[in-house]
Amino acid sequence: MSDTQTVVLVEGDSDKSAIEALAERHGRNLAAEGISLVAMGGATNIGTYVGRFGPHGRDLRLAGLCDVGEEGDYRRALERAGLGSDLSQSDLEALGFFVCVADLEDELIRALGTDTVERVVDAEGDLSSFRTLQMQPAWRGRTTHDQLRRFMGSGSGRKIRYAGPLVAALDPDRVPRPLEMLLAHL
């Protein structure tokens, strides 16, 4: 991290993997550009990382990606660091922090469509596991979108494993806004 000029703070490894995959698709080497992606192990750790890398720490340029449910944690941490007050979502974006509607998996499923996501799941050899989830009483009758979101969140490491293949399946014109905006900001 000695050559790092910008730190991108993300909740977990799946977010980091998705950003890396999208950057690679655009022919970018973020590390060579002085950009480090940091998976914080959960959004509640944002204050620690803003303290470590922000104005009161290493004073590096910050950016990030979060789920809508964690937007408040990000907002408060940035305000405590002196990066604004009463920050709106537009203010967060001006600072380089972008919010996913529900979470990154939701954004990717919406951008790809459920048929395409099912094809990716099939290509990864998990279609029968997905069909099993669909047959469970709690998930029968739910939308395929909701079922896929649950499927991505269940199973050890599934979010991380699918981040790259889902990003690879994206049409260049259908990249989810938070990912597109983050990469453009960097």
FENGIWO-V958922 format. One line per field, one symbol per residue. ss: DSSP state (~ for helix, > for strand, _ for the rest). psi: psi as a letter, one per 30 degrees, with the letter a starting at -180 (. if undefined). A space follows every 50 residues. Layout:
# FENGIWO-V958922
ss: ???
psi: ???
This chain:
# FENGIWO-V958922
ss: _____>>>>>__~~~~~~~~~~~~~_________>>>>>___~~~~~~~~ ~~~_______>>>>>>>~~~~~~~~~~~~~________~~~~~~~_>>>> ___~~~~~~~~~_~~~~~~~~~~___~~~~~~~~~________~~~~~~~ ~~~____~~~~~~~~~~~~__~~~__~~~~~~~~~_
psi: gfgkfkkjkleaeeeeeeeeeeeefggkjeefggkkkjjfgkffgeeeee eefafgcfhlklllkllefgeeeeeeeeeffggllhkleeeeeefgkkkk edleeeeeeeeekeeeeeeeeeffggeeeeeeeffkeffkflleeeeeee eeflkkgeeeefeeeeeffkkfggkkeeeeeeeee.
